[in-house]
Each structure stands twice: as C-alpha cells, then as structure tokens.
Amino acid sequence: MAIDKKHALVVALGAAGIFAAVTATTLTPAIGVGPATPAPIHSARNNGPVNLKNGDTTLVKLKLPAGQWLISGKMWADSQANQSTPNTVVGCHLGKGGGALDSSAFNTPKVGGPGGSSAGVIALQAVIRLRSTATISLQCNDFGSNAIAHSAVLSAVG
C-alpha cells in the first residue's frame, strides 16, 4: 500500500514532534532555561547510640550555604533497659539559631509496663531560604524516660 504525500507529511511531522518533545524534556529543566544541573545535596549521620537527657541534645549538624533548601531529619529512639518509667517520651526539632523549623514528639508505653521497653521514630521536614551560610541541627530531648537515640540523619537538598 502506497503512502500519499499528505500522509507522508503527517508521519514526518509526528516524528519531528516526538523528537522535539523528547529533546526538550531531557535538556530543559522544569523551571528555567538551559541544561538541567543536579541539585546540591548535603547529608550528615550519627548512628549512635546517644543517651538523651532532659534538655536538647544535638545529634547532627549541617552547615549550608545561602539558597533554598528542603531539610529532612529522622531518628529513632528506644528506652534503656530496666528503667522504672512507664513510657518512652522523646521530642526533636530541626533548629536554626535559636528557632525551631519543625518539631515532633512521641510518647510510647513500654511493653510489659515499667522496666519493659518501647521505641519510636521521629521524622521532620522544613523548607527554608537562607540569605547567608547557616548551621541546621537535629536536636532531641528526653522527657524523663532515659531514652537512647539511634540512626540520626539530617539531609538538605537545594
């Protein structure tokens, strides 16, 4: 079956359109003009264990340059063995200077009651715009339950 000139033109334009769409998608970033460049990523980790106390304990710090950042922090904590407290109670925050960018807490009853064990996970996130270099920290506080922090991670994607 022969293709007439009209159909040949449609096939050629379709192929050119697909080429243009693929090229534009791979060479043009979602925002802006020009080739895409990878976003800067900064990360720090403290595997622990770190004994938490009644008061902020800095688990991880990141020094970041000026710019826009998506900050994520995560850690898990469990109770120390043979403590008489009925719950494991931990609060954490992402800090910049004296302020908190995000905060969260857990209060988990111990399996077997006082002297037993329990654990929890805290995940934090914030979007910030830094006008100059700043240090971001992941800080946690134990509220009388003698908890231990593990696997603390702080990441920033610009």
PAPA-705023 format. One line per field, with one value per atom (N, C-alpha, C): residue in three letters; residue number from 1; x, y, z. Coordinates in nm, 3 decimals, always signed. Atoms other than C-alpha are relative to their C-alpha. Example, Ala and Ser with C-alpha at 12.3 -4.5 7.8 and 13.67 -1.06 7.14 Angstrom:
resn <- c(ALA; ALA; ALA; SER; SER; SER)
resi <- c(1; 1; 1; 2; 2; 2)
xx <- c(+0.089; +1.230; +0.090; -0.082; +1.367; -0.077)
yy <- c(-0.119; -0.450; +0.120; -0.119; -0.106; +0.109)
zz <- c(+0.000; +0.780; +0.000; -0.006; +0.714; +0.073)
// end
This chain:
resn <- c(MET; MET; MET; ALA; ALA; ALA; ILE; ILE; ILE; ASP; ASP; ASP; LYS; LYS; LYS; LYS; LYS; LYS; HIS; HIS; HIS; ALA; ALA; ALA; LEU; LEU; LEU; VAL; VAL; VAL; VAL; VAL; VAL; ALA; ALA; ALA; LEU; LEU; LEU; GLY; GLY; GLY; ALA; ALA; ALA; ALA; ALA; ALA; GLY; GLY; GLY; ILE; ILE; ILE; PHE; PHE; PHE; ALA; ALA; ALA; ALA; ALA; ALA; VAL; VAL; VAL; THR; THR; THR; ALA; ALA; ALA; THR; THR; THR; THR; THR; THR; LEU; LEU; LEU; THR; THR; THR; PRO; PRO; PRO; ALA; ALA; ALA; ILE; ILE; ILE; GLY; GLY; GLY; VAL; VAL; VAL; GLY; GLY; GLY; PRO; PRO; PRO; ALA; ALA; ALA; THR; THR; THR; PRO; PRO; PRO; ALA; ALA; ALA; PRO; PRO; PRO; ILE; ILE; ILE; HIS; HIS; HIS; SER; SER; SER; ALA; ALA; ALA; ARG; ARG; ARG; ASN; ASN; ASN; ASN; ASN; ASN; GLY; GLY; GLY; PRO; PRO; PRO; VAL; VAL; VAL; ASN; ASN; ASN; LEU; LEU; LEU; LYS; LYS; LYS; ASN; ASN; ASN; GLY; GLY; GLY; ASP; ASP; ASP; THR; THR; THR; THR; THR; THR; LEU; LEU; LEU; VAL; VAL; VAL; LYS; LYS; LYS; LEU; LEU; LEU; LYS; LYS; LYS; LEU; LEU; LEU; PRO; PRO; PRO; ALA; ALA; ALA; GLY; GLY; GLY; GLN; GLN; GLN; TRP; TRP; TRP; LEU; LEU; LEU; ILE; ILE; ILE; SER; SER; SER; GLY; GLY; GLY; LYS; LYS; LYS; MET; MET; MET; TRP; TRP; TRP; ALA; ALA; ALA; ASP; ASP; ASP; SER; SER; SER; GLN; GLN; GLN; ALA; ALA; ALA; ASN; ASN; ASN; GLN; GLN; GLN; SER; SER; SER; THR; THR; THR; PRO; PRO; PRO; ASN; ASN; ASN; THR; THR; THR; VAL; VAL; VAL; VAL; VAL; VAL; GLY; GLY; GLY; CYS; CYS; CYS; HIS; HIS; HIS; LEU; LEU; LEU; GLY; GLY; GLY; LYS; LYS; LYS; GLY; GLY; GLY; GLY; GLY; GLY; GLY; GLY; GLY; ALA; ALA; ALA; LEU; LEU; LEU; ASP; ASP; ASP; SER; SER; SER; SER; SER; SER; ALA; ALA; ALA; PHE; PHE; PHE; ASN; ASN; ASN; THR; THR; THR; PRO; PRO; PRO; LYS; LYS; LYS; VAL; VAL; VAL; GLY; GLY; GLY; GLY; GLY; GLY; PRO; PRO; PRO; GLY; GLY; GLY; GLY; GLY; GLY; SER; SER; SER; SER; SER; SER; ALA; ALA; ALA; GLY; GLY; GLY; VAL; VAL; VAL; ILE; ILE; ILE; ALA; ALA; ALA; LEU; LEU; LEU; GLN; GLN; GLN; ALA; ALA; ALA; VAL; VAL; VAL; ILE; ILE; ILE; ARG; ARG; ARG; LEU; LEU; LEU; ARG; ARG; ARG; SER; SER; SER; THR; THR; THR; ALA; ALA; ALA; THR; THR; THR; ILE; ILE; ILE; SER; SER; SER; LEU; LEU; LEU; GLN; GLN; GLN; CYS; CYS; CYS; ASN; ASN; ASN; ASP; ASP; ASP; PHE; PHE; PHE; GLY; GLY; GLY; SER; SER; SER; ASN; ASN; ASN; ALA; ALA; ALA; ILE; ILE; ILE; ALA; ALA; ALA; HIS; HIS; HIS; SER; SER; SER; ALA; ALA; ALA; VAL; VAL; VAL; LEU; LEU; LEU; SER; SER; SER; ALA; ALA; ALA; VAL; VAL; VAL; GLY; GLY; GLY)
resi <- c(1; 1; 1; 2; 2; 2; 3; 3; 3; 4; 4; 4; 5; 5; 5; 6; 6; 6; 7; 7; 7; 8; 8; 8; 9; 9; 9; 10; 10; 10; 11; 11; 11; 12; 12; 12; 13; 13; 13; 14; 14; 14; 15; 15; 15; 16; 16; 16; 17; 17; 17; 18; 18; 18; 19; 19; 19; 20; 20; 20; 21; 21; 21; 22; 22; 22; 23; 23; 23; 24; 24; 24; 25; 25; 25; 26; 26; 26; 27; 27; 27; 28; 28; 28; 29; 29; 29; 30; 30; 30; 31; 31; 31; 32; 32; 32; 33; 33; 33; 34; 34; 34; 35; 35; 35; 36; 36; 36; 37; 37; 37; 38; 38; 38; 39; 39; 39; 40; 40; 40; 41; 41; 41; 42; 42; 42; 43; 43; 43; 44; 44; 44; 45; 45; 45; 46; 46; 46; 47; 47; 47; 48; 48; 48; 49; 49; 49; 50; 50; 50; 51; 51; 51; 52; 52; 52; 53; 53; 53; 54; 54; 54; 55; 55; 55; 56; 56; 56; 57; 57; 57; 58; 58; 58; 59; 59; 59; 60; 60; 60; 61; 61; 61; 62; 62; 62; 63; 63; 63; 64; 64; 64; 65; 65; 65; 66; 66; 66; 67; 67; 67; 68; 68; 68; 69; 69; 69; 70; 70; 70; 71; 71; 71; 72; 72; 72; 73; 73; 73; 74; 74; 74; 75; 75; 75; 76; 76; 76; 77; 77; 77; 78; 78; 78; 79; 79; 79; 80; 80; 80; 81; 81; 81; 82; 82; 82; 83; 83; 83; 84; 84; 84; 85; 85; 85; 86; 86; 86; 87; 87; 87; 88; 88; 88; 89; 89; 89; 90; 90; 90; 91; 91; 91; 92; 92; 92; 93; 93; 93; 94; 94; 94; 95; 95; 95; 96; 96; 96; 97; 97; 97; 98; 98; 98; 99; 99; 99; 100; 100; 100; 101; 101; 101; 102; 102; 102; 103; 103; 103; 104; 104; 104; 105; 105; 105; 106; 106; 106; 107; 107; 107; 108; 108; 108; 109; 109; 109; 110; 110; 110; 111; 111; 111; 112; 112; 112; 113; 113; 113; 114; 114; 114; 115; 115; 115; 116; 116; 116; 117; 117; 117; 118; 118; 118; 119; 119; 119; 120; 120; 120; 121; 121; 121; 122; 122; 122; 123; 123; 123; 124; 124; 124; 125; 125; 125; 126; 126; 126; 127; 127; 127; 128; 128; 128; 129; 129; 129; 130; 130; 130; 131; 131; 131; 132; 132; 132; 133; 133; 133; 134; 134; 134; 135; 135; 135; 136; 136; 136; 137; 137; 137; 138; 138; 138; 139; 139; 139; 140; 140; 140; 141; 141; 141; 142; 142; 142; 143; 143; 143; 144; 144; 144; 145; 145; 145; 146; 146; 146; 147; 147; 147; 148; 148; 148; 149; 149; 149; 150; 150; 150; 151; 151; 151; 152; 152; 152; 153; 153; 153; 154; 154; 154; 155; 155; 155; 156; 156; 156; 157; 157; 157; 158; 158; 158)
xx <- c(+0.084; +0.000; +0.089; -0.081; +0.149; -0.053; +0.038; +0.150; -0.002; +0.007; +0.030; +0.077; -0.080; +0.207; -0.058; +0.064; -0.047; +0.034; -0.030; +0.006; +0.149; -0.144; +0.384; +0.038; -0.025; +0.382; -0.043; +0.049; +0.174; +0.097; -0.096; +0.417; +0.129; -0.123; +0.718; -0.017; +0.025; +0.564; -0.015; +0.015; +0.469; +0.134; -0.133; +0.824; +0.081; -0.073; +0.968; -0.053; +0.059; +0.725; +0.045; -0.048; +0.825; +0.145; -0.141; +1.194; +0.012; -0.006; +1.132; -0.045; +0.049; +0.935; +0.102; -0.100; +1.198; +0.122; -0.116; +1.482; -0.028; +0.035; +1.303; -0.008; +0.014; +1.226; +0.135; -0.128; +1.583; +0.097; -0.095; +1.757; -0.048; +0.053; +1.526; -0.050; +0.049; +1.474; -0.145; +0.139; +1.125; -0.018; +0.008; +1.196; +0.129; -0.118; +1.432; +0.030; -0.040; +1.617; +0.140; -0.134; +1.918; +0.004; -0.013; +2.051; -0.024; +0.025; +1.944; +0.132; -0.116; +2.207; -0.050; +0.047; +2.184; -0.009; +0.017; +2.057; +0.109; -0.098; +2.318; -0.065; +0.050; +2.274; +0.106; -0.087; +2.425; -0.064; +0.054; +2.388; +0.101; -0.084; +2.521; -0.074; +0.058; +2.465; +0.071; -0.054; +2.514; -0.073; +0.063; +2.446; -0.029; +0.024; +2.460; +0.062; +0.108; +2.375; +0.041; -0.021; +2.338; -0.103; +0.091; +2.193; -0.061; +0.069; +1.931; -0.019; +0.017; +1.879; -0.115; +0.103; +1.623; +0.062; -0.061; +1.733; +0.048; -0.036; +1.831; +0.138; -0.125; +2.099; +0.012; -0.020; +2.239; +0.054; -0.040; +2.256; +0.080; -0.065; +2.361; -0.008; -0.003; +2.462; +0.038; -0.038; +2.484; +0.025; -0.027; +2.649; -0.037; +0.052; +2.465; +0.029; -0.017; +2.540; -0.136; +0.123; +2.284; -0.072; +0.081; +1.998; -0.129; +0.125; +1.667; +0.027; -0.030; +1.671; -0.123; +0.095; +1.445; +0.080; -0.073; +1.564; -0.083; +0.066; +1.479; +0.086; -0.070; +1.571; -0.079; +0.066; +1.499; +0.088; -0.071; +1.596; -0.100; +0.086; +1.463; +0.064; -0.050; +1.494; -0.076; +0.063; +1.422; +0.036; -0.023; +1.413; +0.118; -0.108; +1.707; -0.063; +0.051; +1.662; -0.009; +0.019; +1.537; -0.024; +0.038; +1.415; -0.143; +0.131; +1.114; -0.108; +0.100; +0.941; -0.098; +0.099; +0.615; -0.001; +0.002; +0.668; +0.139; -0.116; +0.944; -0.053; +0.050; +0.895; +0.117; -0.109; +1.115; -0.060; +0.037; +1.080; +0.124; -0.113; +1.300; -0.043; +0.028; +1.328; +0.119; -0.103; +1.518; +0.025; -0.030; +1.698; +0.086; -0.085; +1.845; +0.012; -0.018; +1.998; -0.076; +0.079; +1.763; -0.141; +0.137; +1.450; -0.015; +0.032; +1.280; -0.069; +0.061; +1.197; -0.113; +0.104; +0.989; +0.026; -0.017; +0.927; -0.104; +0.091; +0.766; +0.041; -0.028; +0.744; -0.077; +0.078; +0.634; +0.000; +0.019; +0.510; -0.054; +0.036; +0.508; +0.005; -0.001; +0.403; +0.097; -0.095; +0.659; -0.075; +0.056; +0.576; +0.038; -0.028; +0.545; -0.001; +0.007; +0.499; +0.137; -0.130; +0.778; +0.103; -0.105; +1.106; +0.001; +0.007; +0.994; +0.072; -0.067; +1.090; -0.102; +0.079; +0.943; +0.091; -0.079; +1.066; -0.093; +0.075; +0.954; +0.092; -0.074; +1.060; -0.051; +0.037; +1.063; +0.057; -0.041; +1.073; -0.043; +0.022; +1.100; +0.032; -0.026; +1.093; -0.030; +0.022; +1.120; +0.057; -0.052; +1.169; +0.042; -0.051; +1.387; +0.075; -0.083; +1.555; +0.104; -0.109; +1.894; +0.060; -0.061; +2.031; +0.152; -0.144; +2.374; +0.024; -0.035; +2.558; -0.062; +0.061; +2.382; +0.021; -0.010; +2.405; -0.138; +0.127; +2.099; +0.034; -0.028; +2.079; -0.126; +0.105; +1.871; +0.026; -0.016; +1.821; -0.117; +0.104; +1.631; +0.009; +0.015; +1.512; -0.075; +0.068; +1.420; -0.078; +0.084; +1.137; -0.011; -0.002; +1.243; -0.008; +0.014; +1.237; +0.133; -0.133; +1.614; +0.010; -0.001; +1.586; +0.137; -0.126; +1.868; -0.034; +0.024; +1.880; +0.092; -0.075; +1.994; -0.026; +0.017; +2.045; -0.055; +0.042; +2.006; +0.058; -0.042; +2.020; -0.059; +0.043; +1.999; +0.043; -0.030; +1.977; -0.057; +0.048; +1.939; +0.016; -0.003; +1.852; -0.034; +0.019; +1.888; -0.053)
yy <- c(-0.117; +0.000; +0.124; -0.121; +0.333; +0.109; -0.112; +0.636; +0.125; -0.121; +0.954; +0.112; -0.111; +1.287; +0.058; -0.057; +1.406; -0.084; +0.087; +1.102; -0.002; -0.004; +1.113; +0.125; -0.124; +1.475; -0.014; +0.020; +1.379; -0.088; +0.089; +1.094; +0.076; -0.076; +1.325; +0.103; -0.098; +1.598; -0.068; +0.075; +1.339; -0.043; +0.043; +1.202; +0.119; -0.120; +1.554; +0.050; -0.043; +1.639; -0.086; +0.090; +1.332; +0.031; -0.033; +1.417; +0.130; -0.128; +1.776; -0.015; +0.019; +1.663; -0.073; +0.075; +1.411; +0.086; -0.087; +1.657; +0.108; -0.106; +1.933; -0.055; +0.059; +1.700; -0.033; +0.041; +1.578; +0.116; -0.109; +1.912; +0.122; -0.118; +2.165; -0.036; +0.028; +2.170; +0.046; -0.035; +2.207; +0.150; -0.145; +2.569; +0.060; -0.065; +2.795; -0.042; +0.026; +2.772; -0.059; +0.058; +2.566; -0.140; +0.137; +2.229; -0.012; +0.025; +2.082; -0.032; +0.034; +2.067; -0.069; +0.070; +1.834; +0.095; -0.080; +1.986; -0.037; +0.034; +2.014; -0.077; +0.082; +1.757; -0.002; +0.008; +1.774; -0.098; +0.097; +1.499; -0.029; +0.038; +1.405; -0.107; +0.114; +1.096; -0.022; +0.043; +0.988; -0.130; +0.131; +0.616; -0.026; +0.019; +0.644; -0.128; -0.054; +0.526; +0.127; -0.124; +0.863; +0.003; -0.012; +0.888; +0.139; -0.128; +1.162; +0.043; -0.053; +1.387; +0.100; -0.103; +1.635; +0.133; -0.117; +1.920; -0.039; +0.029; +1.948; -0.065; +0.066; +1.709; +0.009; -0.010; +1.789; -0.133; +0.128; +1.467; +0.018; -0.021; +1.602; +0.148; -0.138; +1.938; +0.001; -0.025; +2.062; +0.149; -0.139; +2.386; +0.016; -0.018; +2.511; +0.140; -0.133; +2.795; +0.065; -0.072; +3.059; -0.072; +0.063; +2.931; -0.054; +0.064; +2.747; -0.147; +0.136; +2.413; -0.074; +0.092; +2.120; -0.079; +0.064; +1.993; -0.118; +0.118; +1.643; -0.055; +0.062; +1.487; -0.121; +0.121; +1.142; -0.066; +0.080; +0.933; -0.094; +0.083; +0.656; -0.013; +0.011; +0.612; -0.112; +0.102; +0.338; +0.023; -0.016; +0.305; -0.084; +0.078; +0.191; -0.114; +0.116; -0.148; +0.029; -0.003; -0.175; +0.140; -0.131; +0.186; -0.010; +0.011; +0.233; +0.088; -0.087; +0.486; -0.085; +0.079; +0.359; +0.024; -0.036; +0.531; +0.046; -0.065; +0.636; +0.128; -0.130; +1.009; +0.081; -0.071; +1.192; +0.107; -0.107; +1.522; +0.047; -0.047; +1.650; +0.122; -0.111; +1.959; +0.025; -0.053; +2.096; +0.142; -0.132; +2.403; +0.082; -0.098; +2.715; +0.116; -0.103; +2.957; -0.041; +0.033; +2.972; -0.047; +0.035; +2.881; -0.141; +0.133; +2.558; +0.013; +0.002; +2.490; -0.101; +0.102; +2.179; -0.078; +0.079; +1.969; -0.110; +0.113; +1.641; -0.076; +0.078; +1.403; -0.130; +0.121; +1.056; -0.035; +0.044; +0.908; -0.143; +0.140; +0.527; -0.081; +0.085; +0.295; -0.117; +0.111; +0.030; -0.134; +0.134; -0.331; -0.065; +0.059; -0.507; +0.101; -0.103; -0.178; +0.051; -0.051; -0.005; -0.113; +0.101; -0.190; -0.071; +0.060; -0.302; +0.087; -0.074; -0.150; +0.055; -0.056; +0.071; +0.088; -0.080; +0.271; +0.084; -0.084; +0.538; +0.065; -0.068; +0.720; +0.142; -0.138; +1.093; +0.039; -0.051; +1.239; +0.147; -0.144; +1.615; +0.054; -0.059; +1.838; +0.149; -0.144; +2.208; +0.049; -0.069; +2.431; +0.138; -0.130; +2.737; +0.069; -0.081; +3.019; +0.068; -0.061; +3.111; +0.114; -0.115; +3.455; -0.002; +0.017; +3.355; -0.139; +0.131; +3.048; -0.017; +0.028; +2.884; -0.146; +0.137; +2.572; -0.047; +0.063; +2.348; -0.120; +0.112; +2.092; -0.084; +0.090; +1.792; -0.019; +0.004; +1.818; -0.076; +0.079; +1.580; +0.016; -0.020; +1.594; -0.120; +0.108; +1.309; +0.062; -0.056; +1.383; -0.097; +0.082; +1.174; -0.150; +0.144; +0.832; -0.070; +0.059; +0.779; -0.072; +0.059; +0.714; +0.009; +0.004; +0.633; +0.021; -0.030; +0.779; -0.083; +0.079; +0.581; +0.054; -0.025; +0.637; +0.139; -0.137; +1.016; +0.044; -0.046; +1.159; +0.138; -0.135; +1.520; +0.022; -0.018; +1.597; +0.132; -0.123; +1.911; -0.012; +0.001; +1.929; +0.141; -0.138; +2.267; +0.009)
zz <- c(+0.000; +0.000; +0.000; +0.014; -0.105; +0.091; -0.086; +0.127; -0.087; +0.081; -0.039; +0.069; -0.051; +0.014; +0.129; -0.119; +0.271; +0.123; -0.113; +0.497; +0.032; -0.023; +0.449; +0.080; -0.073; +0.571; +0.147; -0.137; +0.880; +0.079; -0.067; +0.963; +0.031; -0.021; +0.921; +0.112; -0.105; +1.139; +0.136; -0.125; +1.403; +0.054; -0.042; +1.414; +0.050; -0.042; +1.435; +0.135; -0.126; +1.717; +0.116; -0.106; +1.917; +0.033; -0.024; +1.868; +0.081; -0.071; +1.983; +0.145; -0.136; +2.288; +0.087; -0.075; +2.396; +0.027; -0.016; +2.339; +0.104; -0.095; +2.531; +0.142; -0.133; +2.821; +0.061; -0.056; +2.858; +0.016; -0.007; +2.807; +0.077; -0.065; +2.970; +0.140; -0.135; +3.347; +0.014; -0.023; +3.491; +0.015; -0.018; +3.585; -0.055; +0.051; +3.397; -0.142; +0.137; +3.070; +0.002; +0.011; +2.969; +0.056; -0.048; +3.065; +0.150; -0.142; +3.395; +0.071; -0.081; +3.669; +0.127; -0.120; +3.966; +0.119; -0.121; +4.290; +0.100; -0.103; +4.565; +0.114; -0.110; +4.841; +0.110; -0.117; +5.190; +0.097; -0.094; +5.448; +0.110; -0.114; +5.791; +0.078; -0.070; +6.004; +0.133; -0.129; +6.365; +0.034; -0.024; +6.408; +0.147; -0.143; +6.788; +0.050; -0.084; +7.035; +0.074; -0.075; +7.207; +0.112; -0.115; +7.558; -0.001; -0.003; +7.555; +0.145; -0.135; +7.855; +0.000; -0.011; +7.983; -0.040; +0.061; +7.758; -0.138; +0.139; +7.393; -0.012; +0.037; +7.272; -0.151; +0.145; +6.927; -0.051; +0.057; +6.727; -0.128; +0.130; +6.384; -0.036; +0.050; +6.229; -0.147; +0.140; +5.869; -0.018; +0.035; +5.758; -0.147; +0.136; +5.447; -0.052; +0.060; +5.205; -0.025; +0.033; +5.111; -0.113; +0.104; +4.897; +0.058; -0.042; +4.911; +0.026; -0.042; +5.091; +0.049; -0.060; +5.165; +0.103; -0.109; +5.504; +0.052; -0.057; +5.632; +0.113; -0.111; +5.964; +0.048; -0.049; +6.107; +0.104; -0.101; +6.409; +0.065; -0.083; +6.626; +0.136; -0.137; +7.000; +0.071; -0.083; +7.249; +0.146; -0.144; +7.625; +0.044; -0.059; +7.830; +0.082; -0.073; +7.987; +0.149; -0.145; +8.346; +0.058; -0.053; +8.380; +0.054; -0.065; +8.606; -0.064; +0.064; +8.376; -0.083; +0.073; +8.217; -0.151; +0.142; +7.878; -0.046; +0.061; +7.638; -0.064; +0.045; +7.572; -0.056; +0.067; +7.319; -0.091; +0.092; +7.133; -0.075; +0.083; +6.847; -0.081; +0.091; +6.632; -0.092; +0.089; +6.335; +0.046; -0.052; +6.464; -0.093; +0.068; +6.305; +0.096; -0.102; +6.550; +0.125; -0.119; +6.848; -0.032; +0.037; +6.649; -0.052; +0.052; +6.550; -0.135; +0.133; +6.184; -0.007; -0.010; +6.262; +0.128; -0.122; +6.572; +0.007; -0.017; +6.671; +0.126; -0.120; +6.967; -0.004; -0.020; +7.064; +0.148; -0.137; +7.392; -0.010; +0.025; +7.370; +0.128; -0.119; +7.653; -0.017; +0.004; +7.741; +0.001; +0.000; +7.661; +0.132; -0.131; +7.995; +0.112; -0.104; +8.181; +0.039; -0.045; +8.381; +0.006; +0.008; +8.334; -0.133; +0.133; +7.986; -0.102; +0.106; +7.654; -0.099; +0.110; +7.379; -0.084; +0.093; +7.082; -0.087; +0.093; +6.835; -0.100; +0.108; +6.519; -0.012; +0.026; +6.454; -0.136; +0.131; +6.102; -0.008; +0.005; +6.045; -0.139; +0.131; +5.739; +0.002; +0.012; +5.655; -0.132; +0.118; +5.352; +0.046; -0.045; +5.412; -0.112; +0.089; +5.224; +0.088; -0.077; +5.368; -0.080; +0.066; +5.285; +0.017; -0.022; +5.418; +0.058; -0.055; +5.545; +0.139; -0.130; +5.840; +0.035; -0.048; +6.052; +0.044; -0.035; +6.077; +0.088; -0.090; +6.357; +0.024; -0.047; +6.459; +0.149; -0.145; +6.836; +0.061; -0.067; +7.063; +0.151; -0.143; +7.422; +0.057; -0.070; +7.656; +0.116; -0.106; +7.898; +0.117; -0.119; +8.195; -0.021; +0.023; +8.028; -0.030; +0.022; +7.981; -0.133; +0.134; +7.605; -0.065; +0.077; +7.364; -0.147; +0.141; +7.010; -0.089; +0.099; +6.705; -0.140; +0.145; +6.331; -0.031; +0.028; +6.329; -0.134; +0.132; +5.975; -0.025; +0.036; +5.858; -0.145; +0.142; +5.483; -0.049; +0.062; +5.273; -0.151; +0.146; +4.902; -0.045; +0.045; +4.730; -0.140)
// end
